[in-house]
Amino acid sequence: MSLKKAYLIVILVLLADQISKIYVKTHFMHDGFTEVFSWFRIQFIENEGMAWGTKIPAWLGGKITLTLFRIGAVGLIGWWLWDSVKKKQSPYLITSIALILAGAFGNIIDSVFYGVIFEHSMGQVAEFSTANHYGKLFEGKVVDMLYFPIVKGSDGNTLFFNAIFNLADAAISVGVGILIVFNKKAFPKAE
């Protein structure tokens, strides 16, 4: 696979991710939702930390440490993509890396810029604003919106798959899934 094709994957995933996040951020109040099916909702939340809202403690630098770590990781993943294309590695591997890179970069955009380009979303629909922004550079919140409450208990609470995520997270998960399921094709042994 060529570097152009790999970058096309990154750009398309990144555009879909950012368009969906900006739409949700500017059309939903925090915790607002639209039920698409009984098993699928568009539900707007913001994540200040890592997966499932895990945060880095303040004494370790908090949000800025997480954002700087993400930027470093994206640099390494970008190099891995370039190196894999240069070495003519498997298309499975290159596609996986491109998806992971796009997802990681999509969440970095939120973390770096959203705090300084959007108003807060609590009790109101956010608008683009540089005067009334909700945070600082490198301290933005990641927008999540895809919710699949597939199995609910008798009290209505979700028992299975209660995570709310975004397209960037999905791209990362699909990329990792391809590496796991197609491991032998992604990392063929030299003959």
Secondary structure as GFF3:
##gff-version 3
##sequence-region A 1 191
A	DSSP	alpha_helix	3	27	.	.	.	ID=ss1
A	DSSP	beta_strand	33	37	.	.	.	ID=ss2
A	DSSP	beta_strand	40	47	.	.	.	ID=ss3
A	DSSP	three_ten_helix	51	53	.	.	.	ID=ss4
A	DSSP	three_ten_helix	58	60	.	.	.	ID=ss5
A	DSSP	alpha_helix	62	86	.	.	.	ID=ss6
A	DSSP	alpha_helix	91	109	.	.	.	ID=ss7
A	DSSP	pi_helix	110	114	.	.	.	ID=ss8
A	DSSP	alpha_helix	115	117	.	.	.	ID=ss9
A	DSSP	beta_strand	142	147	.	.	.	ID=ss10
A	DSSP	beta_strand	151	152	.	.	.	ID=ss11
A	DSSP	beta_strand	158	160	.	.	.	ID=ss12
A	DSSP	beta_strand	164	165	.	.	.	ID=ss13
A	DSSP	alpha_helix	167	181	.	.	.	ID=ss14
A	DSSP	alpha_helix	183	186	.	.	.	ID=ss15
###
